[in-house]
Amino acid sequence: MTRLSMKSRNSQAGVVVLSTFVLCAFTFWMLPGALPTEGRAKDEEIIRRLNEEVLHAHDVADAATLDRIEDADFTLSGDFGLVSKKGQLNEVRNRTRKPEVITRKIDPQVFRFYEGVALVTETDRSTTKDGTFAYQSTEVWVHRGDSWRLVHLHYSRLEEKQ
């Protein structure tokens, strides 16, 4: 092997290593939630529990629990438009239909954290006496003081695949 061909191979190997390093660095920079960081597992567990409480409170018309977990400027949105916390709580308090038993499977549930803010995306498959329905939702949680508060929830019903 000539000295020139060895230099060329070493140069190519260096380019591959450098390219791999740059690609990994770019990926981690673009996906801040992708790197596991200390304390996130506990935050995820807390938010999961609070999320389950919110969903159950909505199902059984428990406005007090919703009021406790949602932030003062909470908003809810979907195909119905944008609703303030006050409007949502009034709807829950004045609901005329009876609460029903709903079982849920939430999967996947993906968390991304940004300096005191958590963005959660999930698919909720709810089963009632009328059938199973799937919803895609995005939640924004903020860390205020020593607790997580729900600031915004957007959900859309997913159509069944034909």
Backbone as ProteinMPNN parsed JSONL, in Angstrom:
{"seq_chain_A": "MTRLSMKSRNSQAGVVVLSTFVLCAFTFWMLPGALPTEGRAKDEEIIRRLNEEVLHAHDVADAATLDRIEDADFTLSGDFGLVSKKGQLNEVRNRTRKPEVITRKIDPQVFRFYEGVALVTETDRSTTKDGTFAYQSTEVWVHRGDSWRLVHLHYSRLEEKQ", "coords_chain_A": {"N_chain_A": [[0.857, -1.165, 0.0], [0.594, 2.172, -0.831], [1.968, 5.207, 0.431], [0.355, 7.408, -0.144], [-2.189, 6.249, -0.611], [-2.712, 5.236, 1.94], [-2.854, 7.585, 3.405], [-5.104, 8.688, 2.234], [-7.091, 6.832, 3.0], [-6.994, 7.124, 5.803], [-7.8, 9.744, 5.947], [-10.413, 9.533, 4.946], [-11.556, 7.914, 6.961], [-11.354, 9.658, 9.09], [-13.143, 11.657, 8.244], [-15.544, 10.222, 8.313], [-15.76, 9.636, 11.07], [-15.845, 12.253, 12.121], [-18.155, 13.198, 10.82], [-20.085, 11.499, 11.923], [-19.943, 12.288, 14.62], [-20.772, 14.993, 14.407], [-23.4, 14.62, 13.422], [-24.594, 13.232, 15.605], [-24.323, 15.182, 17.65], [-25.876, 17.251, 16.559], [-28.4, 15.977, 16.499], [-28.94, 15.592, 19.284], [-28.97, 18.233, 20.059], [-31.181, 19.252, 18.689], [-33.238, 17.757, 19.748], [-34.099, 18.262, 22.667], [-35.385, 16.87, 24.735], [-34.556, 14.324, 24.398], [-32.282, 13.383, 25.663], [-31.63, 11.602, 28.604], [-32.102, 13.05, 31.737], [-31.197, 13.812, 35.063], [-33.772, 13.618, 37.475], [-35.944, 13.835, 35.764], [-37.486, 11.506, 35.467], [-38.941, 11.381, 37.831], [-40.446, 13.739, 37.578], [-41.939, 13.062, 35.285], [-43.445, 10.937, 36.335], [-44.98, 12.293, 38.278], [-46.444, 14.099, 36.649], [-47.824, 12.247, 35.056], [-49.491, 11.069, 37.006], [-50.993, 13.335, 37.806], [-52.201, 13.921, 35.356], [-53.83, 11.652, 35.021], [-55.56, 12.122, 37.16], [-56.807, 14.497, 36.273], [-58.127, 13.609, 33.925], [-59.882, 11.684, 35.019], [-61.318, 13.351, 36.759], [-62.611, 14.997, 34.914], [-64.247, 13.073, 33.696], [-66.009, 12.347, 35.781], [-67.162, 14.702, 36.495], [-65.836, 16.395, 38.379], [-65.222, 19.282, 39.389], [-63.723, 20.598, 41.34], [-61.297, 19.181, 41.59], [-60.249, 19.559, 39.0], [-59.947, 22.351, 39.068], [-57.968, 22.576, 41.014], [-55.702, 21.408, 39.815], [-55.376, 22.554, 37.28], [-53.858, 25.473, 35.882], [-54.293, 28.989, 36.652], [-54.69, 30.421, 34.262], [-55.494, 28.484, 32.487], [-56.296, 26.875, 29.385], [-58.451, 25.202, 27.091], [-58.602, 23.38, 24.129], [-59.906, 22.377, 20.924], [-61.754, 20.76, 18.286], [-63.978, 22.203, 18.838], [-63.242, 24.743, 19.39], [-61.678, 27.356, 21.355], [-61.541, 27.304, 24.847], [-61.881, 28.914, 27.954], [-60.554, 28.492, 31.323], [-62.534, 29.132, 33.195], [-64.875, 28.853, 31.625], [-64.73, 26.134, 30.97], [-64.843, 24.931, 33.535], [-67.397, 25.783, 34.32], [-68.959, 24.391, 32.449], [-68.441, 21.766, 33.279], [-69.443, 21.811, 35.918], [-72.155, 22.262, 35.431], [-73.015, 20.11, 34.018], [-75.34, 17.818, 32.706], [-75.589, 15.155, 32.062], [-75.169, 11.86, 33.41], [-72.292, 10.815, 35.268], [-70.057, 8.416, 33.822], [-68.625, 5.119, 33.688], [-65.374, 4.957, 32.629], [-62.758, 3.455, 30.954], [-59.296, 3.658, 30.321], [-56.6, 3.577, 27.974], [-53.517, 4.795, 27.673], [-51.297, 5.425, 25.291], [-49.02, 5.971, 22.778], [-47.176, 7.878, 25.248], [-45.467, 10.75, 25.354], [-42.855, 12.685, 26.657], [-41.402, 15.918, 26.798], [-39.061, 18.156, 28.04], [-38.497, 21.55, 28.973], [-36.805, 23.834, 30.57], [-38.536, 24.182, 33.11], [-40.943, 23.726, 31.88], [-43.166, 21.342, 30.594], [-43.904, 19.427, 27.804], [-46.345, 17.363, 26.677], [-47.306, 14.698, 24.687], [-49.839, 12.498, 23.62], [-51.735, 9.48, 23.012], [-54.974, 8.667, 23.693], [-56.99, 6.049, 24.41], [-60.175, 5.606, 24.987], [-62.624, 3.707, 26.616], [-66.035, 3.227, 26.728], [-69.5, 2.554, 27.585], [-70.527, 2.887, 25.104], [-68.583, 2.23, 23.286], [-65.172, 2.192, 21.971], [-63.006, 4.916, 21.782], [-60.597, 6.984, 20.232], [-58.258, 9.485, 21.055], [-56.055, 12.114, 20.266], [-53.777, 13.994, 22.037], [-52.276, 17.038, 23.219], [-50.474, 18.41, 25.805], [-49.595, 21.137, 27.89], [-47.553, 21.701, 30.533], [-46.586, 23.561, 33.406], [-44.009, 24.256, 35.735], [-44.605, 25.469, 38.781], [-43.552, 27.009, 41.612], [-43.521, 24.482, 43.869], [-44.882, 22.603, 42.413], [-46.473, 20.956, 39.577], [-48.443, 22.407, 37.054], [-51.295, 22.323, 34.956], [-51.446, 23.996, 31.969], [-52.373, 24.183, 29.358], [-54.503, 22.279, 27.242], [-54.968, 20.449, 24.383], [-57.061, 18.591, 22.326], [-57.934, 16.1, 19.899], [-60.248, 14.087, 18.23], [-59.452, 10.941, 16.969], [-59.981, 9.524, 13.86], [-61.386, 6.389, 12.966], [-59.476, 3.921, 11.248], [-60.187, 2.96, 7.961]], "CA_chain_A": [[0.0, 0.0, 0.0], [1.423, 3.363, -0.926], [1.773, 6.22, 1.472], [-0.753, 8.25, -0.57], [-3.452, 5.548, -0.395], [-2.915, 5.166, 3.399], [-3.288, 8.921, 3.809], [-6.46, 8.85, 1.745], [-7.964, 6.031, 3.866], [-7.036, 7.779, 7.116], [-8.599, 10.948, 5.765], [-11.802, 9.095, 4.835], [-11.978, 7.463, 8.287], [-11.527, 10.874, 9.882], [-14.371, 12.308, 7.796], [-16.656, 9.413, 8.818], [-15.844, 9.861, 12.518], [-16.28, 13.636, 12.319], [-19.548, 13.284, 10.373], [-20.895, 10.824, 12.942], [-19.965, 13.164, 15.791], [-21.607, 16.157, 14.088], [-24.78, 14.154, 13.342], [-25.06, 12.971, 16.98], [-24.431, 16.461, 18.351], [-27.038, 17.948, 15.997], [-29.604, 15.277, 16.945], [-29.185, 15.901, 20.69], [-29.274, 19.662, 20.167], [-32.525, 19.468, 18.167], [-34.2, 17.015, 20.56], [-33.657, 18.445, 24.042], [-35.965, 15.881, 25.632], [-34.067, 12.999, 24.064], [-31.26, 12.967, 26.608], [-32.134, 11.427, 29.955], [-31.45, 13.919, 32.71], [-31.577, 13.513, 36.435], [-34.987, 14.266, 37.952], [-37.045, 13.81, 34.799], [-38.356, 10.353, 35.722], [-39.858, 11.77, 38.907], [-41.374, 14.709, 36.988], [-42.857, 12.307, 34.428], [-44.356, 10.199, 37.218], [-45.895, 13.276, 38.874], [-47.345, 14.59, 35.6], [-48.711, 11.13, 34.699], [-50.506, 10.96, 38.062], [-51.874, 14.501, 37.687], [-52.971, 13.751, 34.126], [-54.879, 10.674, 35.319], [-56.534, 12.808, 38.01], [-57.562, 15.431, 35.426], [-59.025, 12.844, 33.058], [-60.937, 11.12, 35.859], [-62.152, 14.464, 37.239], [-63.477, 15.381, 33.802], [-65.231, 12.005, 33.492], [-67.01, 12.291, 36.861], [-67.609, 16.085, 36.745], [-65.214, 16.864, 39.621], [-64.654, 20.601, 39.082], [-62.746, 20.979, 42.374], [-60.002, 18.597, 41.221], [-59.775, 20.284, 37.816], [-59.537, 23.679, 39.513], [-56.728, 22.431, 41.787], [-54.573, 21.004, 38.97], [-55.212, 23.495, 36.168], [-53.353, 26.803, 36.208], [-55.322, 30.042, 36.607], [-54.953, 30.829, 32.879], [-55.691, 27.261, 31.693], [-57.18, 26.877, 28.219], [-58.767, 23.915, 26.491], [-58.957, 23.592, 22.721], [-60.182, 21.216, 20.073], [-62.591, 21.141, 17.144], [-65.017, 23.07, 19.385], [-62.68, 26.075, 19.581], [-60.854, 27.607, 22.538], [-62.368, 27.519, 26.03], [-61.119, 29.34, 29.133], [-60.735, 27.662, 32.509], [-63.848, 29.443, 33.756], [-65.883, 28.239, 30.768], [-64.642, 24.686, 31.107], [-65.35, 24.557, 34.861], [-68.851, 25.975, 34.294], [-69.541, 23.262, 31.707], [-68.342, 20.574, 34.13], [-70.373, 21.976, 37.053], [-73.55, 22.261, 34.965], [-73.235, 18.93, 33.178], [-76.59, 17.148, 33.054], [-75.499, 13.699, 31.901], [-74.595, 11.162, 34.549], [-70.929, 10.313, 35.065], [-70.028, 7.017, 33.421], [-67.356, 4.42, 33.877], [-64.526, 5.028, 31.435], [-61.418, 2.895, 31.118], [-58.392, 4.285, 29.352], [-55.249, 3.11, 27.692], [-52.768, 5.921, 27.116], [-50.076, 4.918, 24.689], [-47.824, 6.348, 23.52], [-47.152, 9.135, 25.999], [-44.106, 11.248, 25.149], [-42.547, 13.889, 27.429], [-40.233, 16.75, 26.475], [-38.925, 19.176, 29.082], [-37.789, 22.773, 28.61], [-36.691, 24.806, 31.66], [-39.75, 24.416, 33.882], [-42.127, 23.471, 31.061], [-43.233, 19.99, 30.029], [-44.815, 19.237, 26.679], [-46.71, 15.95, 26.674], [-48.195, 14.267, 23.608], [-50.296, 11.154, 23.934], [-52.953, 8.949, 22.415], [-55.851, 8.158, 24.749], [-58.051, 5.176, 23.91], [-61.177, 5.551, 26.044], [-63.695, 2.745, 26.388], [-67.266, 3.489, 27.472], [-70.563, 1.614, 27.186], [-70.817, 3.135, 23.688], [-67.493, 1.781, 22.427], [-63.821, 2.71, 22.219], [-62.718, 6.113, 21.009], [-59.2, 7.391, 20.365], [-58.001, 10.925, 21.027], [-54.666, 12.576, 20.29], [-53.754, 15.239, 22.816], [-51.032, 17.722, 23.566], [-50.633, 19.137, 27.062], [-48.479, 21.97, 28.326], [-47.485, 21.786, 31.992], [-45.538, 24.454, 33.91], [-43.61, 24.007, 37.118], [-44.776, 26.699, 39.565], [-43.226, 26.713, 43.01], [-43.127, 23.086, 44.054], [-45.844, 21.703, 41.775], [-46.758, 21.062, 38.152], [-49.799, 22.896, 36.765], [-51.702, 22.179, 33.56], [-51.695, 25.316, 31.389], [-53.153, 24.064, 28.123], [-54.795, 20.948, 26.734], [-55.627, 20.388, 23.079], [-57.283, 17.216, 21.905], [-58.694, 15.839, 18.676], [-60.651, 12.693, 18.097], [-58.849, 10.258, 15.824], [-60.95, 8.739, 13.095], [-61.011, 4.986, 12.796], [-58.96, 3.597, 9.914], [-61.134, 2.146, 7.174]], "C_chain_A": [[0.902, 1.226, 0.0], [1.056, 4.328, 0.181], [0.573, 7.111, 1.147], [-2.089, 7.566, -0.311], [-3.739, 5.401, 1.101], [-3.419, 6.503, 3.918], [-4.736, 9.151, 3.42], [-7.442, 8.071, 2.628], [-8.081, 6.653, 5.256], [-7.903, 9.029, 7.051], [-10.08, 10.597, 5.684], [-12.342, 8.653, 6.197], [-12.215, 8.662, 9.189], [-12.806, 11.61, 9.527], [-15.585, 11.557, 8.338], [-16.842, 9.654, 10.31], [-16.366, 11.262, 12.797], [-17.746, 13.803, 11.925], [-20.481, 12.646, 11.397], [-21.027, 11.698, 14.179], [-20.892, 14.366, 15.551], [-23.083, 15.761, 14.038], [-25.351, 13.893, 14.737], [-25.26, 14.27, 17.744], [-25.657, 17.231, 17.864], [-28.337, 17.318, 16.485], [-29.922, 15.636, 18.39], [-29.509, 17.371, 20.896], [-30.71, 19.937, 19.735], [-33.596, 18.785, 19.011], [-33.826, 17.112, 22.036], [-34.23, 17.43, 25.011], [-35.406, 14.489, 25.404], [-33.018, 12.497, 25.05], [-31.859, 12.762, 27.99], [-31.368, 12.339, 30.904], [-32.007, 13.616, 34.078], [-32.831, 14.284, 36.825], [-36.159, 14.187, 37.008], [-37.993, 12.644, 35.052], [-39.367, 10.69, 36.812], [-40.888, 12.773, 38.385], [-42.392, 14.006, 36.093], [-43.89, 11.567, 35.266], [-45.404, 11.135, 37.824], [-46.915, 13.745, 37.841], [-48.304, 13.49, 35.162], [-49.847, 10.998, 35.722], [-51.498, 12.107, 37.974], [-52.768, 14.396, 36.452], [-54.113, 12.759, 34.342], [-55.962, 11.301, 36.196], [-57.413, 13.758, 37.193], [-58.567, 14.675, 34.561], [-60.185, 12.258, 33.86], [-61.889, 12.218, 36.349], [-63.095, 14.935, 36.139], [-64.59, 14.354, 33.613], [-66.353, 12.043, 34.522], [-67.502, 13.679, 37.273], [-67.119, 16.61, 38.088], [-64.48, 18.184, 39.35], [-63.591, 21.013, 40.098], [-61.356, 20.425, 42.046], [-59.425, 19.29, 39.998], [-59.229, 21.648, 38.221], [-58.197, 23.627, 40.25], [-55.521, 22.182, 40.886], [-54.32, 21.983, 37.822], [-54.715, 24.845, 36.673], [-54.473, 27.833, 36.052], [-55.666, 30.451, 35.177], [-55.086, 29.62, 31.939], [-56.626, 27.506, 30.517], [-57.302, 25.46, 27.687], [-59.136, 24.183, 25.043], [-59.143, 22.271, 21.999], [-61.028, 21.68, 18.906], [-63.744, 22.055, 17.555], [-64.534, 24.502, 19.585], [-61.818, 26.148, 20.832], [-61.763, 27.967, 23.711], [-61.463, 27.908, 27.199], [-61.36, 28.368, 30.285], [-62.128, 27.879, 33.093], [-64.958, 28.767, 32.947], [-65.904, 26.727, 30.906], [-65.206, 24.234, 32.451], [-66.864, 24.737, 34.946], [-69.538, 24.826, 33.569], [-69.533, 22.009, 32.575], [-69.345, 20.655, 35.279], [-71.832, 21.83, 36.632], [-73.896, 21.062, 34.078], [-74.493, 18.198, 33.644], [-76.508, 15.631, 32.897], [-74.811, 13.085, 33.119], [-73.158, 10.769, 34.247], [-70.972, 8.83, 34.689], [-68.651, 6.429, 33.669], [-66.597, 4.448, 32.561], [-63.192, 4.384, 31.78], [-60.558, 3.445, 29.994], [-57.11, 3.488, 29.19], [-54.548, 4.281, 27.025], [-51.434, 5.394, 26.613], [-50.03, 5.362, 23.235], [-48.034, 7.645, 24.295], [-45.699, 9.61, 25.986], [-43.934, 12.573, 25.879], [-41.334, 14.587, 26.829], [-40.225, 17.877, 27.493], [-38.066, 20.335, 28.597], [-37.851, 23.726, 29.806], [-38.004, 25.127, 32.364], [-41.037, 24.219, 33.113], [-42.042, 22.033, 30.542], [-44.273, 19.977, 28.922], [-45.075, 17.735, 26.592], [-47.641, 15.69, 25.494], [-48.573, 12.821, 23.896], [-51.501, 10.783, 23.088], [-53.715, 8.255, 23.526], [-56.94, 7.33, 24.087], [-59.024, 4.932, 25.052], [-62.269, 4.558, 25.66], [-64.851, 3.055, 27.325], [-68.289, 2.433, 27.067], [-70.894, 1.753, 25.7], [-69.707, 2.682, 22.74], [-66.152, 2.369, 22.843], [-63.545, 3.843, 21.251], [-61.269, 6.523, 21.261], [-59.079, 8.898, 20.202], [-56.496, 11.17, 21.053], [-54.666, 13.876, 21.072], [-52.34, 15.749, 23.014], [-51.319, 18.554, 24.794], [-49.384, 19.964, 27.321], [-48.601, 22.116, 29.841], [-46.37, 22.749, 32.371], [-45.251, 24.111, 35.358], [-43.667, 25.343, 37.852], [-44.542, 26.357, 41.029], [-42.755, 25.278, 43.137], [-44.086, 22.106, 43.377], [-45.958, 21.959, 40.272], [-48.207, 21.467, 37.973], [-50.073, 22.742, 35.273], [-52.116, 23.541, 33.024], [-52.586, 25.226, 30.15], [-53.321, 22.592, 27.764], [-55.507, 21.095, 25.401], [-55.849, 18.921, 22.762], [-58.155, 17.172, 20.66], [-59.041, 14.373, 18.644], [-60.005, 12.123, 16.842], [-59.917, 9.42, 15.156], [-60.454, 7.311, 12.991], [-60.507, 4.777, 11.37], [-59.944, 2.668, 9.221], [-60.462, 0.912, 6.644]], "O_chain_A": [[1.868, 1.291, 0.76], [-0.021, 4.261, 0.775], [-0.15, 7.528, 2.052], [-3.03, 8.21, 0.155], [-4.903, 5.439, 1.499], [-4.306, 6.55, 4.77], [-5.506, 9.737, 4.181], [-8.506, 8.586, 2.969], [-9.175, 6.697, 5.82], [-8.646, 9.332, 7.984], [-10.914, 11.278, 6.282], [-13.474, 8.988, 6.546], [-13.17, 8.681, 9.966], [-13.485, 12.133, 10.411], [-16.551, 12.181, 8.777], [-17.967, 9.855, 10.767], [-17.25, 11.431, 13.637], [-18.5, 14.48, 12.625], [-21.542, 13.191, 11.701], [-22.121, 11.83, 14.728], [-21.705, 14.704, 16.412], [-23.931, 16.486, 14.557], [-26.48, 14.294, 15.022], [-26.276, 14.435, 18.419], [-26.394, 17.8, 18.67], [-29.274, 18.03, 16.846], [-31.071, 15.955, 18.698], [-30.25, 17.717, 21.816], [-31.389, 20.763, 20.343], [-34.753, 19.203, 18.986], [-33.295, 16.157, 22.602], [-33.604, 17.152, 26.034], [-35.745, 13.562, 26.14], [-32.888, 11.288, 25.244], [-32.53, 13.656, 28.504], [-30.139, 12.392, 30.875], [-33.161, 13.211, 34.219], [-32.94, 15.477, 36.538], [-37.288, 14.454, 37.421], [-39.201, 12.791, 34.863], [-40.534, 10.312, 36.709], [-42.071, 12.671, 38.711], [-43.58, 14.324, 36.14], [-45.077, 11.573, 34.941], [-46.586, 10.796, 37.873], [-48.113, 13.786, 38.123], [-49.479, 13.762, 34.919], [-51.011, 10.837, 35.355], [-52.707, 11.892, 38.058], [-53.949, 14.74, 36.5], [-55.236, 12.998, 33.897], [-57.149, 11.04, 35.998], [-58.625, 13.815, 37.399], [-59.732, 15.063, 34.48], [-61.337, 12.326, 33.432], [-63.107, 12.039, 36.354], [-64.257, 15.24, 36.408], [-65.745, 14.72, 33.395], [-67.513, 11.801, 34.188], [-68.184, 13.818, 38.289], [-67.887, 17.2, 38.848], [-63.273, 18.197, 39.113], [-62.646, 21.716, 39.74], [-60.354, 21.122, 42.207], [-58.23, 19.581, 39.962], [-58.161, 22.051, 37.761], [-57.384, 24.542, 40.12], [-54.432, 22.687, 41.159], [-53.172, 22.209, 37.439], [-55.101, 25.301, 37.75], [-55.479, 27.57, 35.394], [-56.815, 30.794, 34.898], [-54.82, 29.727, 30.742], [-57.61, 28.237, 30.626], [-56.393, 24.64, 27.813], [-59.895, 25.108, 24.754], [-58.628, 21.224, 22.392], [-61.024, 22.864, 18.569], [-64.415, 22.622, 16.693], [-65.329, 25.382, 19.913], [-61.297, 25.139, 21.306], [-62.64, 28.822, 23.591], [-60.411, 27.304, 27.407], [-62.258, 27.529, 30.226], [-62.817, 26.921, 33.444], [-65.874, 28.178, 33.52], [-66.97, 26.113, 30.952], [-65.963, 23.265, 32.51], [-67.546, 23.929, 35.577], [-70.577, 24.339, 34.015], [-70.517, 21.27, 32.603], [-70.022, 19.673, 35.58], [-72.653, 21.326, 37.399], [-74.963, 21.025, 33.464], [-74.684, 17.984, 34.841], [-77.271, 14.901, 33.529], [-73.978, 13.72, 33.767], [-72.83, 10.43, 33.11], [-71.819, 8.083, 35.177], [-67.661, 7.141, 33.834], [-67.102, 4.022, 31.522], [-62.57, 4.73, 32.785], [-61.022, 3.668, 28.876], [-56.617, 2.836, 30.11], [-54.938, 4.71, 25.939], [-50.57, 4.979, 27.385], [-50.998, 5.114, 22.516], [-48.962, 8.406, 24.019], [-44.816, 8.954, 26.538], [-44.759, 13.476, 25.743], [-40.371, 13.946, 26.409], [-41.261, 18.48, 27.774], [-37.059, 20.147, 27.915], [-38.882, 24.365, 30.018], [-38.526, 26.234, 32.225], [-42.116, 24.51, 33.63], [-40.985, 21.575, 30.11], [-45.39, 20.465, 29.097], [-44.147, 16.939, 26.453], [-48.645, 16.381, 25.323], [-47.751, 12.025, 24.349], [-52.188, 11.638, 22.53], [-53.188, 7.378, 24.211], [-57.725, 7.849, 23.293], [-58.745, 4.157, 25.967], [-62.77, 4.565, 24.536], [-64.683, 3.136, 28.542], [-67.98, 1.525, 26.296], [-71.474, 0.845, 25.104], [-69.872, 2.744, 21.521], [-66.014, 2.959, 23.914], [-63.816, 3.74, 20.055], [-60.778, 6.418, 22.385], [-59.709, 9.502, 19.334], [-55.761, 10.504, 21.782], [-55.472, 14.765, 20.799], [-51.363, 15.001, 22.981], [-52.286, 19.315, 24.829], [-48.267, 19.548, 27.014], [-49.613, 22.59, 30.358], [-45.318, 22.759, 31.731], [-46.146, 23.723, 36.109], [-42.872, 26.242, 37.579], [-45.242, 25.527, 41.609], [-41.722, 24.899, 42.584], [-44.111, 20.923, 43.717], [-45.593, 23.023, 39.771], [-49.096, 20.946, 38.646], [-49.205, 22.996, 34.437], [-53.029, 24.171, 33.557], [-53.442, 26.081, 29.924], [-52.418, 21.777, 27.951], [-56.525, 21.78, 25.301], [-54.943, 18.102, 22.908], [-58.977, 18.051, 20.402], [-58.224, 13.519, 18.989], [-60.015, 12.753, 15.784], [-60.663, 8.696, 15.816], [-59.25, 7.059, 12.935], [-61.022, 5.362, 10.417], [-60.46, 1.722, 9.815], [-61.096, 0.108, 5.961]]}, "name": "protein", "num_of_chains": 1, "seq": "MTRLSMKSRNSQAGVVVLSTFVLCAFTFWMLPGALPTEGRAKDEEIIRRLNEEVLHAHDVADAATLDRIEDADFTLSGDFGLVSKKGQLNEVRNRTRKPEVITRKIDPQVFRFYEGVALVTETDRSTTKDGTFAYQSTEVWVHRGDSWRLVHLHYSRLEEKQ"}
